[in-house]
């Protein structure tokens, strides 16, 4: 795998108190166990990558079981190597992921009133084009593009023009969300948007006026707590814990239940997870520990649970002031707080109904596809 992976989860910092409380409620584990499992998943990813380069096909799968133990399905010397690493060797079950009673600890999105207010993962924005196409989405992670300019990652389908089949153009922009006014100042221009039924990501270059706002490594955390500081990039591994930050449902946690990795020599392209996400969360951030792991892409009911979908996601247009009741306006009026009651139901049900899936784009895949782009970690 050709992207940097943090070798260990950082020790709990003073700012992790709110995160610890959320993880305890959402996943039923301590923050130290959350960080241990996040780190262990990355050790598994590195092991699988190393062994696959040494002997292609020797590692059939890696995952965390219900107790958070590192499991490897391997043949030949890779199996012995796994045992020497302290991993357990066995056959991968059909559904190796622990079932958690997921709850949520949600925050209300903060309207961005000033042109220099920090922009963090999970914050709301509006994408808009001159012909009045628009989408209400969430930011994922701040990055530096190939030219050294502040930029950010979000979902590809949040660029309505590219979703409709139009070529990328300079007039495809993002704007701040300011209460019921659809757009505030422009914040960026879509530098690249990919939405092809498999990959789903955009790289947005900050406008000169907004560059300072993107110069941070923050993702919005649980209500009452500070933002989470991103420390690196993670590889999706089945069973790994993840927490999501988005504008509609706020901060929710779950586990990865499947990964889409056609080429074992490259990072997974996308993955399925159980963290609650609804329209408007598209483009939002998924973390494992303090590692950037995914970008919220899609969710729905799929006829074949053994496959990843190949239909392109859709977007949730922002409801203009005075508009009639629509899904967009309804979610805007409810806000993320009251939606927290759906968290336990979603987290408890999803592993038993494989036709329903939440899908995320892998950040590691985005960086592998765009070698000049660097995740911001300070």
C-alpha positions in Angstrom: 0.0 0.0 0.0 1.5 3.2 -1.1 0.2 5.7 1.5 1.6 6.7 4.9 0.0 4.9 7.8 0.4 5.9 11.4 2.3 3.2 13.2 0.5 3.7 16.5 -2.5 5.5 17.9 -1.4 8.5 20.0 -1.9 8.5 23.7 -5.1 10.1 25.0 -4.7 13.9 25.1 -6.4 16.4 27.4 -8.8 17.2 24.6 -10.0 13.6 24.3 -12.3 13.7 27.3 -15.5 14.3 25.2 -14.4 11.8 22.7 -13.8 9.2 25.4 -17.3 9.8 26.7 -18.8 9.5 23.2 -16.9 6.3 22.5 -18.0 4.8 25.8 -21.7 5.5 25.0 -21.5 4.7 21.3 -19.3 1.6 21.3 -19.4 0.4 24.9 -15.6 0.6 25.2 -13.1 2.9 26.9 -11.1 5.4 24.9 -7.9 3.4 25.5 -9.6 0.3 24.0 -10.9 2.4 21.1 -7.4 3.6 20.4 -5.9 0.1 20.9 -8.3 -1.3 18.3 -7.6 1.5 15.9 -3.9 0.9 16.2 -4.3 -2.9 16.0 -6.3 -2.5 12.8 -3.4 -0.5 11.3 -0.9 -3.2 12.3 -3.0 -5.7 10.5 -3.2 -3.5 7.4 0.6 -3.1 7.3 1.1 -6.9 7.9 -1.2 -7.8 5.1 0.4 -5.3 2.7 3.9 -6.6 3.5 3.0 -10.3 3.1 1.1 -9.7 -0.1 4.2 -8.0 -1.6 6.3 -10.9 -0.4 3.9 -13.6 -1.6 0.8 -12.5 -3.5 -2.3 -14.3 -2.4 -0.8 -15.4 0.9 -3.2 -13.3 3.0 -6.8 -13.8 2.3 -8.2 -11.4 4.9 -7.5 -9.5 8.1 -10.1 -8.3 10.6 -10.8 -7.6 14.3 -13.2 -10.0 16.0 -15.9 -9.2 18.5 -13.4 -9.1 21.3 -11.1 -6.7 19.4 -8.5 -9.5 18.7 -6.4 -9.3 15.5 -7.4 -12.2 13.1 -5.6 -13.3 9.9 -6.7 -15.7 7.2 -3.4 -16.7 5.5 -1.6 -19.6 3.9 2.0 -20.8 3.9 4.6 -18.8 5.5 2.3 -15.8 6.0 0.3 -17.8 8.6 3.4 -18.5 10.6 4.4 -14.8 10.3 1.0 -13.8 11.6 1.4 -16.0 14.7 4.9 -14.6 15.3 3.3 -11.1 15.3 0.8 -12.2 17.9 -2.1 -12.4 15.6 -4.6 -15.3 15.6 -4.9 -17.3 12.4 -8.2 -18.7 11.2 -10.8 -18.7 8.5 -12.6 -15.4 7.9 -16.3 -15.7 8.9 -19.1 -14.3 6.7 -19.6 -11.4 9.2 -16.6 -11.0 11.4 -17.7 -7.7 12.9 -18.9 -7.2 16.4 -22.5 -6.0 16.8 -22.5 -2.8 18.9 -25.4 -1.0 20.3 -24.4 2.3 18.8 -25.5 5.6 20.4 -24.7 9.1 19.3 -23.5 12.2 20.9 -24.4 14.9 18.5 -23.6 18.6 18.1 -25.4 21.4 16.4 -23.6 22.7 13.3 -22.2 26.1 13.9 -23.2 28.7 11.3 -20.0 30.2 9.8 -20.6 33.9 10.2 -17.2 35.3 9.4 -15.1 34.8 6.3 -12.0 33.7 8.4 -13.7 31.3 10.7 -12.0 27.9 10.8 -13.4 25.2 8.5 -13.1 21.7 10.0 -14.2 18.2 9.0 -17.9 17.8 9.6 -18.7 21.4 8.9 -21.5 22.2 6.5 -21.1 23.9 3.2 -23.1 24.5 0.0 -21.8 23.8 -3.5 -23.4 25.9 -6.2 -23.0 26.5 -9.9 -24.1 29.5 -12.1 -27.1 27.5 -13.4 -28.4 27.2 -9.8 -27.5 23.6 -9.1 -26.7 23.2 -5.5 -26.0 20.6 -2.8 -25.8 20.8 1.0 -22.8 18.7 2.1 -20.1 18.3 4.8 -16.4 18.7 4.7 -14.1 15.7 5.4 -10.4 16.6 5.9 -8.2 19.5 5.2 -5.3 18.8 2.9 -2.5 20.6 0.9 -2.9 20.1 -2.9 -0.1 19.4 -5.3 0.7 23.1 -5.7 1.0 23.7 -1.9 -2.4 25.4 -1.7 -4.7 24.8 1.2 -7.6 22.5 0.1 -10.1 20.0 1.5 -11.6 16.6 0.7 -15.3 15.9 0.4 -17.6 13.7 -1.6 -17.4 13.7 -5.4 -21.2 13.6 -5.8 -21.4 16.9 -3.9 -20.3 18.6 -7.2 -23.7 18.6 -8.9 -22.3 19.5 -12.3 -19.9 16.6 -12.4 -22.6 14.3 -11.0 -24.8 15.4 -14.0 -22.0 14.4 -16.4 -20.5 17.9 -17.1 -16.8 18.4 -17.2 -14.9 20.1 -14.4 -15.0 23.9 -14.6 -13.8 26.9 -12.6 -17.4 28.0 -11.8 -18.0 24.9 -9.8 -17.6 26.3 -6.3 -18.3 25.9 -2.6 -19.8 28.4 -0.2 -20.2 28.9 3.5 -23.6 28.0 4.9 -25.1 30.9 6.9 -28.3 29.9 8.7 -31.2 30.0 6.3 -29.3 32.0 3.7 -28.3 29.5 1.1 -24.8 30.8 0.5 -22.3 33.0 2.3 -18.8 33.8 0.9 -17.2 31.5 -1.6 -14.7 29.1 0.1 -13.3 27.0 -2.8 -13.3 25.7 -6.3 -13.6 22.0 -7.2 -10.1 21.1 -8.4 -11.0 17.4 -9.0 -14.3 15.5 -8.7 -14.6 11.7 -9.2 -18.0 10.1 -9.0 -18.1 7.0 -11.1 -20.1 4.4 -9.1 -16.9 3.2 -7.4 -14.9 6.2 -6.2 -16.6 9.2 -4.8 -14.4 12.1 -3.8 -13.6 15.8 -4.5 -10.6 17.9 -3.9 -11.6 21.5 -3.3 -8.9 24.2 -3.6 -9.5 27.1 -1.2 -10.1 30.6 -2.5 -7.4 33.1 -1.6 -9.7 34.7 1.0 -10.5 31.4 2.7 -7.1 29.8 2.7 -6.4 30.6 6.4 -9.7 28.9 7.4 -8.5 25.6 5.9 -5.1 25.7 7.7 -6.0 23.3 10.5 -6.2 19.5 11.0 -9.5 19.6 12.9 -12.7 17.4 12.7 -15.7 18.5 14.7 -16.2 16.3 17.8 -19.1 15.5 20.2 -21.3 18.1 21.7 -19.6 19.9 24.5 -16.2 18.9 23.5 -13.4 20.2 21.3 -12.6 19.1 17.8 -10.5 16.0 17.1 -7.0 16.7 15.8 -6.1 14.4 12.9 -2.7 12.8 13.2 -2.4 10.6 10.0 -4.1 8.3 7.5 -5.5 4.9 8.3 -6.3 1.8 6.2 -9.9 0.5 6.5 -9.9 -3.0 8.2 -13.1 -5.0 9.0 -14.0 -4.7 12.6 -12.1 -1.5 13.2 -14.0 1.2 15.2 -14.9 4.4 13.4 -16.5 7.7 14.3 -18.2 10.0 11.8 -18.7 13.8 11.8 -21.3 15.3 9.6 -23.7 18.3 9.5 -27.0 16.4 9.6 -26.4 13.7 12.3 -23.3 15.1 14.0 -20.9 12.7 15.7 -21.8 9.0 15.5 -19.7 5.9 15.9 -19.8 2.3 14.6 -17.6 -0.3 13.0 -16.3 -1.2 9.6 -18.2 -4.3 8.3 -16.7 -4.8 4.8 -13.9 -3.4 2.6 -13.7 -3.1 -1.2 -10.1 -3.9 -2.1 -9.9 -5.2 -5.7 -6.0 -4.9 -5.7 -4.4 -6.3 -2.6 -1.3 -4.2 -3.5 -3.2 -1.0 -3.1 -5.4 0.5 -0.4 -9.1 -0.4 -0.3 -11.2 1.9 -2.4 -14.2 2.1 -0.1 -15.8 0.3 2.8 -19.1 -0.3 4.6 -19.7 0.8 8.1 -22.4 1.1 10.8 -22.0 4.8 11.9 -25.3 6.6 11.3 -25.3 9.0 8.3 -28.1 10.8 6.5 -28.5 13.2 3.6 -26.4 16.3 4.2 -23.7 14.2 5.9 -22.3 13.4 2.5 -18.6 14.4 2.3 -18.2 14.2 6.0 -15.3 12.7 7.9 -14.8 9.2 9.3 -12.0 8.7 11.8 -10.5 5.6 13.4 -8.8 6.9 16.6 -7.3 10.1 15.3 -6.6 8.7 11.8 -8.4 9.9 8.7 -10.1 6.8 7.4 -13.0 7.7 5.1 -15.3 10.2 3.4 -19.1 9.7 3.8 -20.3 8.6 0.3 -23.7 6.8 0.3 -26.2 4.7 2.1 -29.3 2.8 1.2 -30.9 -0.6 0.5 -29.1 -2.8 -2.0 -30.4 -6.0 -3.6 -27.1 -7.9 -3.4 -25.4 -7.5 0.0 -22.3 -9.4 -1.2 -21.3 -6.7 -3.6 -20.6 -3.0 -3.3 -23.0 -0.8 -5.3 -22.0 0.7 -8.7 -24.7 3.3 -8.9 -23.6 6.9 -8.4 -24.8 8.5 -5.2 -27.3 11.4 -5.2 -27.3 14.7 -3.3 -29.6 16.6 -1.0 -30.3 20.1 -2.4 -30.5 22.8 0.3 -34.0 24.1 0.9 -34.4 27.8 0.0 -36.0 30.1 2.6 -39.8 29.8 2.6 -39.8 26.5 0.7 -42.4 23.9 1.5 -41.6 20.9 3.6 -39.0 18.7 1.9 -36.6 16.1 3.3 -33.9 18.8 3.1 -35.9 21.3 5.1 -37.2 18.7 7.5 -33.6 17.6 8.4 -32.5 21.2 8.7 -35.3 22.0 11.1 -34.8 18.9 13.2 -31.1 19.5 13.6 -28.6 16.8 14.7 -29.5 16.7 18.4 -32.9 15.0 18.2 -31.6 12.4 15.6 -29.4 10.9 18.3 -32.3 8.5 19.3 -31.8 6.7 15.9 -28.2 5.8 16.7 -28.8 2.7 18.8 -31.3 1.4 16.3 -29.1 1.8 13.3 -26.0 0.4 15.0 -27.8 -2.6 16.4 -29.8 -3.4 13.2 -27.3 -2.9 10.3 -25.1 -5.9 11.0 -28.2 -8.1 10.8 -29.6 -6.6 7.6 -26.8 -6.7 5.1 -29.0 -5.2 2.3 -28.8 -1.9 4.2 -25.3 -0.3 4.0 -23.5 2.9 4.8 -20.6 3.4 2.4 -17.5 5.5 2.6 -14.7 6.4 0.3 -11.3 5.4 1.6 -9.0 8.4 2.3 -5.9 6.2 1.7 -7.2 5.5 -1.8 -7.7 9.2 -2.5 -4.1 10.0 -1.5 -2.8 7.0 -3.5 -4.7 8.3 -6.6 -3.4 11.8 -6.0 0.3 11.6 -5.0 0.8 15.3 -4.7 -2.0 15.8 -2.1 -1.0 15.7 1.5 -3.3 15.3 4.5 -2.9 18.2 7.0 -1.8 17.0 10.4 -1.0 20.3 12.0 
